Structures are given as structure tokens and as C-alpha cells.
Amino acid sequence: MPGTLFLCATPIGNLQDMTPRVVETLQSVDVIAAEDTRNSIRLLNHFGIHTPMTSYHEYNKVEKAKQLIEQLQEGKNIALITDAGTPAISDPGEVLVKMCHECHIPVTSLPGAAACITALTLSGLSTRRFCFEGFLPAEKKEKRLILEELAEETRTIILYEAPHHLVKTLEELYAALGNRRITLCRELTKKFETVLPTTLEDAIALYQNEDPRGEYVLVLEGKSRQEKRQEEIASWESMSIEEHMAYYESQGMDRKAAMKQVAKDRGLGKREIYAYLNQD
């Protein structure tokens, strides 16, 4: 029988957030795979955990995953931890989990701290619908495409950012999305936890005179549906009704369905569109 991979959430700042179940699991497994063993040893020492560790991080995530899979197939139980928070969230753990499923190896997750959820609940922005983007990509073309997508996103957006990139990221978000509401969260669960509800414009101004410190979670207001609808109506109104009809018919709609959709787009009745297209 194969062993089990345990995804163990660790504190993002406050050690009291470590759950008894995670402590018990880390004590009982055969191996702990840690993002940075130098950081994790302090956590394990604090809780009196002496289980052997091995490193599993961004730069060895594929080759090391193969080794861990072999151990799991031999029947060993392995716990995966990240430096802080929940493994596989903006973390190479997702690769190992995928490989476990492909090899029919059991995986279970022990819930605990996650910076993205902690920040969302503190933000004061809508929590009903949200999307998590993690860190924006470094590659310029890919980042531009992501920003274009986020500009149309109606859900609350959660991002991570390092202090030395914060101002540039805020400026890029402002250029792509306009002046949205944003809540900046840093030092979450720690003594100097900071939660700052503001706007992109004011956040940029703030950091002209103040150096960002600590890792940030940015919780950003999504585009309002009303604004999105107004933009859609404006784009349709820039077309003639004939062009609007041709757009849908070119996508395979029959004439009746196209008229119905054009009427809906323009906030008109279907009879009005029919009358316009059939006037002498």
C-alpha cells in the first residue's frame, strides 16, 4: 500500500496558529518535505518535532517530486510544508499533488493559515466572489496579458507582492485598471500587522515618501458590473445595427437569434431591431 502525502499548513507569522493536528502529523510521518529547511527547523524545534527533513522548492520541484513519489509508493508517509501558510497555494507543492493523483497516491490537506484568505477577510471588500492571482509574472508580455484580464475581472482580486516590487506593481495596476479601491495587508498575524484600506492612487502617493516593508497581500476591488455593462453598451453603439448583426451572424447565429442578441445588447426591443432592418 502506498503512503499518504499530508499537506500541512504552517503559521504565517503567529506560532499560536499552528494546529494540534499538524503538530501530531509532523511528529508521526516518515519525512517532512520543506520549502526551506533552514526556516522550517526553527518551527520544528519550537514544537519539539524531530522528524527528518528534505528540501522541496521551486528549483527542484520536478526532480525532487519524482523521488518523493518513489518513497510514497514504498509506503512512507510524507508531510509537505511551505515557509508559511498552506502548501500548493502559490507554491511548488501543486506539482507534487498533481503527480500523486496521477500515481494514485492518497493526498490529504490539514487546513490552517493562508495569507490570501486572512487578507481577504480583513479587506472590507466583497468576499462573496474572489480570484487569487498570486504574484504577477515577471515576463513582460505575460504580465501585460494578465493585467488586461484583471482589468475586466468583476470579482475581488488577491495578489501577493514583495516590498521591493510593490510600487511598480501598484503603478502597473493603476495604469491597467484605473483608480480602484485596494486594501494593503502586511505582517499578517504578527505584532505589527497592518491593514490599510485605500485606493491605488493614494497607495502610490503614500509610498513616494515611505519605503514598503514586509511581504504584502493586495486585495483589489473588481470592476463593477454596472461599469462593465456601460462599456459594453458604448462599444455596441459605436457600431451600426447592420454591423452589429453581421458580427453575430459571422459567429454562426441565425438571423432571428442575432436580432434577439442585438436587441439585448442595445437595451431595445426585438421588434425595434426587426422594424429598423426591414424599413424601406
N, C-alpha and C positions, 0 to 999 in steps of 0.2 A: 504494500500500500504506500502511495506517495505521502510525503509530509504536507503540511499546510503553510502557506505564506500568510503571516499576520501583518496587516498594515496598522502600525501603532502611532497614533497622533501624540506629539510631544508639545510641551508648553511653548507659546510664542514669546514668553517673557517672564511670567509669574509661575514659579515652580509648583505652587499650590494647585495649579490647573492640571497637574499630572493625575490621571485617574488610577485608582487601585487596580483596576483590571489590566491596564497597560503595564504597571509595575510587575504584577504577578506573571503576565505573559512574557515580559522581557527576562524575568528570572528563570522561566521554565523552558524556553526554546533552546535549540542547539546552537544557533548562531544568530547574531544581530548584524544586519547589513545597514551601515550608517553612511549618510552623505559625507560627513567629515568626522572621522574617528577622534580627532583631537578635540573637537567641540563636544561630541557625544560622551566622551569618557568622563567629563565633569558632571554631566547629567546622571550617568550610571553610578558614579561614585556617591553622588548625593543620596541616591536611593538604595545604596548597598547592593547594586546589581553587578555580578562578576561574570556574566556570560561572555564568551569570546565574540569579538567584533571583526568585521571585514568591511572594507570600503566599497561603496556603490554610489557613483556620482555621474554627472553629465558626461565626463570624458571617458568613462569605461562602461557605460550603461548597457551596451550591446554584448560585448565580450564577457563582462562580469555576469550579466544576466544568464548567459548560457551555463556558466559554472554553477550559479545558484540553482538553476533548473535541475542540473545533474544531482546536486545534493538533495533537493526536494524529491526527486524521483527515487533516490535511495532511501527515502523515509524520514529525512531530517526535517524538523520544523524550523522555520526561519522567520524572524521578525524584521520588518523594514521600517526604519525611522529616517526622518529628514532632520535638518538642523533645527527647525522649529515649525510646528504645525502638522498638517496631515499629509502623509506621503501620497504621491501621484497627483497632487494639486500644484500645477506649475513646477513640476518635479519629475526627474527621470524615472521615478517609480512606475509611471504609466507603462513604460516599455516592459518592465518585469511582469506586471499584472497581465498585460496582453499575451506575453509568452506563456504564462501559467495557464491561461484559458486555452490557448492553442494546444498545450500538452496535457490538458485535463487534470491540472493540479489545483486542489482547493485553495481558494483565497477568501479571507475574511477581513473585515475592517473594524478596528476598535476606535469608535468616534472620540473626538476631543477637539482641541483648539484648531481653528482655521482663521488666519488673519482676514481673509476676504469676507467671511460671514460676520466676524466680530465687527469689522469696519462698517459693513452694510447696516447692521442693526443700530449702530451709533450715528449713522449719517444724517438722519432726519429726512432722507429722500425715500421714494417709494420702494418698498421691499417685496411687493406682490409679484413683480416681474423683473428679473435682472439677468445680466450676462456677465461672465467673467472672462476678461481678456488676458490677464496675467501681465507680463512685461511686453511692451511693444517690440516688434522685431527690430534688430539693428540695421538690417539691409534696407536701403532707402526705398527701393521700388516696392518691396513687400509692405513696408511701413505705410507708404502712401495708399496702397490698396486697402489696408486695414482701416486707416483713418477715413477713407471715403465710405467704407461700410459703416463705421461708427457714426458718421455724420447723419445717417438715415435711421440709426437704431432708436427705437422708441422705449426700450427697456432701460432701467438704471444700469450703468456701466461701471464695472470694478476693474481697476488696473493696479499693478504694482510698479514702484519705481525707486531707484537708488537715489541718494541725495545729490550726487554729482551730475545726474541727468535730469533732475526734477524740473528746473527752469526751462530747459529746452523742450521737454515733453509738454509742459503747460502751454508754452508758446505754440507748439505744433497742434495741440488740441484746440486752442483758441482760433488758429488760422483755419482749421478744418471744420470746426463745429460751431464757431461763434461763441458768444458770451453766455455759457451755461452755468447753472448752479453746480457747485462742487463741494465736497467735504474732504478735507485732507486729514488723514489719520496717521499718527506716528507714535512709536514707543508703546504700542498697544499692550495692555495689561501690566505695564511697568509703572514705576513710581511717577515718572514724568509723562504719562500718557497725555497726548494732545489730540483733540478733535476740533477741527476748525471748519465750520460751515461758511462758505464764502462764494465768490464767483471766479471764473477763470481769469477775468480781467484784474480783479483785486488780488488774486493769489500771485499773479505775475508781478504786480506792483510791490507786493509785500516782500518778495524775495529779491528785489533790486537792492534792498538795504539790509537784508538778513540772510545769512548762509543757511541753507537747508541742512538739517542734521538727522541722522537716523533713517531707517527704511520707511518708505511711505506706502500707504494704501490710498488710492484716489477713488472716490465714489462720485460718479458724474451723472448728472441728470440726463435722461434720454430726451430725444426730440419729441415734442408734444404732437399728439395725433392731429390736433387742430391745425398746427403749423404745417404738418406734412400734407394734410388734405388741401390746404390753401395753395401750397406749392404745386400739387398735382393739378388742381383746377386751373391755375395760371398757365401751366405747361400745355394743357389741352386747349385753353382759349387762344393760345398763340397759333394753333392750327385752324385751318378751315374745317368745317364739318366733313367735307369730302375727303380731306387728308386724314382726318380722324377715323373715318370709316375705312379708308384704304389701309390704315395701319392694322386694324383688327382683321380685315379680310385677308391681308398678306400673311397673317398668322394661322389661317385655316378656318376662321369663323365664317359661318354662312351669313347672308345679308341681314336676316332677321335678328340673329344673336348679336351681330356687330352694332345694329341700331340700338338694341337694348343696352349694350355696354356703353356706347357713346352717350346716350341719354343719362345714364347713371353717372358717368364721369363729369358731365357738364351740369348736373343738377336739373335736368329738364325732363319733360315727359316724353315717352317714346313716340307719341302721336306728333309732337312738335318736330322731332327729327324726321319722321316719315313725311310730314307735310312740307318741310323745307326741301327734302331730297326729291320730292315729286311735284314741285311747283313748276309752272310753265316757264 
